[in-house]
Amino acid sequence: MKRLLVVLAAAVFAVGVGAAGLGAAGWPAAGEARAAAARPVQLQKLDIAIGRWVFHGKTIATAGAAPGRKAAAWTWRADCRWSTDRRYLLCAFHNVWAGKPVKSLVVDTWNSRDHGYWHYEMFSAGAGGTHPFSSRMTIRGNTWIEQSASERHGHTLRTRIVYVYSSSSRVRVKIQSSRDGKAWKTLDVGEGVKIAG
């Protein structure tokens, strides 16, 4: 009898988990299509980045850039896809800056509590792992802007990356810096092309 009660309790739990739309490990179950359809419209704006991308660009100014940064050509390779629950855009970047490899994982999402887009980046090569990079992100029409601030010699230096999508397979990018958040100096320019969906 005790064994039967355990089996019945397990069955009731499984039905309850299934009804909640979660698999045994707490992941979305087979009804993921319903969950994806119910996700905020803000997340749908990130769909344009899905796929494999190759970016080519160049540094056009070094004054105001990170210390030791040299003017040179650079290449980014990005592979972007949705997390299982379609709440997080995950992009693996393999970049080469002036011959130096930089590898990172980027997570972009919409936060329903503060009603904002957020960009997070963790590094496995080219930068230390102690301090992952995070920034608020704005999306207006076809323009995405990631912006952050850091202290340098007692002054605040703002940096932003601006992506302007001309289509679902082509995007222009600029990296800019500013001391007051009003006048922006362009440090890098480039273009990304989607090579696979």
N, C-alpha and C positions, 0 to 999 in steps of 0.2 A: 504494500500500500504506500509506504514512504517513497519507494522508487517511482511509483505512478504519479504521486504528487510533484516530485521533482521534474519529471518529464512534462507534466501539464504546466507547471510554472515556467519552464523553459519555452514551451510552445506559446504561452500567453505573452511572455517577454518578446519573443521573436515577432509575433503579430504586431505588438505595440511599436517595436522598432521599425518594422516595415511600414506601418501606418504613418509614422513620423517622417518617412522618406530617408531613413538612415540604414546603412548596412551594419553588419555585426560590429565593425570596427569604428562606427560613427561617421562613415563616409556616405555620400549620397548613394542611394540604391539605384535600381534599374530605372526609376522614374526621373532620371537626371534631366530629361528633356523638359519636364514640367518645371523643375527648379531653374533651369536656364531661361525658360520663357518668363518666369516670375522675377528674374533679377532686375535691379534698377536700370532704367533707360540710360543712366550715366555710364554704366559699365559697357553698354553696347557701343559707345563712342570709341572704346579701345580696340574694337574689332579690326580696324584698318591696319593695325600693326602686326596682325597675325601673318606668319610666314617666315621665309628665310630671306635676309637682306644683306647686301654688300654696300658699304659706304666708302667713298673716297673723298679725301679733303686735304686741306693744307692749313698750316699756321701762317697767318699773315701779319701778326703782331705779337711780340713777346713781352713788351712793357705792360705791366698789370696782370700778367699771367703768373702761374705758380712758379716758385723759385726753381731755377735750373731748366726751365722749359725752353726748348730750342725750336726755331722755325724750321719746319720740315713737313713732308707729306705724311699722311696717316691713312690707315685702313681699318674699318670696323666690319666685323661679320657678326650678324645677329640672327638668332633662331628664336622666334617668338610663338608661344602657344598658350592656350588657356589651361588653368588648373582644372582638376576633375570637376569641381563644382562651379566652374566658370565665373569665379569671383576674383581671381588673381591672374593678371597677364604676366607670364613668366618669360623672360628673355635671357638666353645665354649669350654673352658677348665675348668674342675673341678679337681683341684689338691690337694693332701695332702702331705705337706712337714713336716716330723718329727711330725706328728699329727696335724699340722696347716693347715686348709683349705685355698686355694687360688683359687678364681674364676675370670676368665677373658674372654674377647672376643678378638680374634686375627683376623686381616685383613692382608692378603698378596696379593700383586699385582705387576704388571709390569708397570713402568711409561714410556710412550712413549717420554716424553720430555727429561729426563735425561738418558734414556736407562738403567734403573736399576730396580732391584727387591727391594721392600720395605716391611718391617714387622712392623705392628703397634699393640700394645696391650693395652687394657683398663681394669681396675680392678673394680670389685664390692665387693670383699672380699679378705683379706690377704695383701692388699697394698692400699695406698691412691689413690684417684681418681684425685688428682691435676695434676699429671705429668704422662700422658700415656707414655708407653715405645715405642720407635721407633728405628729401626736400618736398615741399608742397608743390603741386603741379596744377596748372590751369589749362583748361581746354576751351578755346573759343573758336567755333567753326572748324576750320582745317588747321588751326595753329595750336600746338602744345608747347607749354613753357615750364621747364623745371628751374626752380630758383633756390639758391642757398646763400648763406652769409658766413664769413669767417673773419677772425681778428688777425690783423697783420700789422706789426709795429704800432700798436695802439689805435689803429684805424679799422673800421669795418669795410671789408671788401665783399661786394656782392657778385655772384657769378650766376649766369643763367645759360641754359641750352634751349634754343628755339628750333622747333621742328615745324615746317610748313609743308603739308601734304598737297601736292598738285593733283594727285590721283591715288588710287588704292595701291599703286605699284611704284610710286616715285615721291620722294620727300627731300626737301632742302633743309640743311641744318646749319646753325650758327652758334658759336660759343662766344659769349660776351661777358665783359666785366664792367663794374661801376662802383664808384665810391659813394655816390649819393642816392642810387636807385632811380635816378632820372636820366642822366646822360650815360649811354651805354657804348662801350668801345668793343668792336668786333675783333676777336682774337683768332678765330678759326672759321672757315667756311667749307662746306662739303655737300655732297648729294648721296642719297641712298636709293638703291633700286632693288625691288623685290625680285628674287630669282626663282622662287618656288612658293606656292601657296601653302 
